[in-house]
Amino acid sequence: MPQRRYLYHGRILNLAIEDERFEIVEHKHAVCILAEREGKILFVRQYRPAVASETLEIPAGLIEEGEEALEAARREFAEEAQLTGDFEYLNSFYVSPGFCDEKLHVFRVRNLRPASGIPDDDEDIVVEWHDPREVLKAARENRTQISASAMAGILFYLSDYAADQ
């Protein structure tokens, strides 16, 4: 049985050494939400201190203790976009399994309607609608920084678009 020695216990992550070999980040699981309207995806732009840059992301956030992924998706979407709708679970994936156990659950939302949510105190978010192909092009050309959640949203959108053609 692997042995973990903890170096740090935090609010959203723990850092451990497993078997005195592997650095492991235990991280809360998260959700992200793909919303599409008239060929555009809803993105949120915000400054991220960890990368010292603004990033373009799709709405996303952590699953809180005792919360189901769908509940977290509804809460985060209301907080970040002031919207709700009909949610559909698409898939989940590990963000960076080489050292971190964080799993990201991806939802699509349709039939958008206004909702009321209170943004987190430490978030300064701008909601923007963009053509996903243009965002992907800008990321390839290093004109914008995107997150793993944004890439997942773009790829899910484009794979659905290709299937419809």
N, C-alpha and C positions, 0 to 999 in steps of 0.2 A: 504494500500500500504506500503510495507516495506521501512524503512528509513535507508539509509547508511551514516555513518559518516566516512570520509576518514582520515586515519592516515598517509598515504604515497602515493605519486604519483611518479612512476618511469618510466623508459624507456620501460620495458617489462611487468611490473606488477604494480597493485595498491593494497593497503591493506586497507580494510574497516571493520567496525563493523556494522552489520545489526541488527536493532531493539535492540541495546545495548546487544545482546546475542551471535551472530554468527560472528566469525572471517572469513572474505571472502577475498580470493586472486582473483582478476581479472587479468587474464593472457592472453597474446596474444595466439591465436590458432596456431597450428603447423602442420607440415607434417612429415611423415617418408616414406622411400622408401625401398621396398623389392626387391633385385636383386639376382637372383639365376643363377648359372652356374655349370653344371656337378655335381649336388648334394651338392654344397656349396653355402652359403649365403655370400654376401659382408657385412662386418662389418667395423666399424671405431673404433679405439682405441684412447682414449684421457683422459687426466687428468681432473677431475671435482672437483674444489675447494669446492663446497657445500658438497660433501661427502668425501673429502680429499682422493680420490682414482682414479686410472685409471678405466674406464668403457669400456665395449665392447657394442657398440650400432650399429644399422643400421643407414645409413645417415638420418639426420633429421634436422629440423630447423623451425624457426618462419615464419608465414605468415605476410608479411609486409603490412602496410596500403595501401589499394587500390589494393592489389594483390589477385588473385584467388588462391585456393589451388593447382591446377595443375601447375600454373606458379611458385609457391613457390617450389613445388616438383622438377620441372625441374632445377630451379636455384640452389637449395641446392645440388642436385645430381651432377651437374656440378662442383660446388664449392668444395665439399668434396671428390668426387670420380673421377673427370675429365671424367665423362661418361654421356651419354644420351641414349635414346632408346624409345621404345613404351610404354607409361604409361597407366596403367589401375587402376581406382579407386576401392579399395576393400571395405573400411568401415571407420567409424570414431567412436571414443569413448572418454569419459571424462577420463582424466588421474587420477584425485583424487577428485571426486565430493563432498566429505565430507566438503571441504573447498575451492576448487579451480574450476573455470569455464573453464579451458583450455581444448580444444577439439583437439584431435590428429587425423588427416586424414591420412589413410594408402593407399599407392599406391604400385603396383607391376610394375616393368619395365622389358621388354623383348627386345630381339634384340639389345643388348648393342653395342654402338659405342663410339669412342672417342669424347670428348667435352672439351671445354675450360671454366673454371670458376676460379674466383679469390677467394681463401679462405679468411675467415674473419681474421683480424689481430690478434685476440686473440685466434685463434684455432691452435693447434698443433696436427694434425690428422695423424694417420697411417692407411692406408687401408689394410685390411686382409680378406682373403677368408677362411671360416671355415665350417665344417660339423655342421649343426644346432643341431644335437643330441649331439655332443661332447660339444658344448657350453652350452646346457641345463644341461648336466651332470656336467660340471665344475661349473656352477652356483649353482646347488643343493649341490655340495660338498664344496661350498664356496671357490673355487680356482680362481674364476673370478667374478667380479661385472658386472651385465648387467642392462640395462635401460628398462623402460616400452616399449619403441619402439622396442628394441631387442626381448623382450618376445613376443610382438605382431607379429613381423616378423617370429620368430620361429614357433609360433602356426599357423599362416596362412600357412606357408610352410608345416608343418607336417599335417595339415588338408587336404591340397591338395594332399599330398603324399598318405595319407590313403585312400582318395577317389579314387585314381588311382589304388589302389591294388585290 
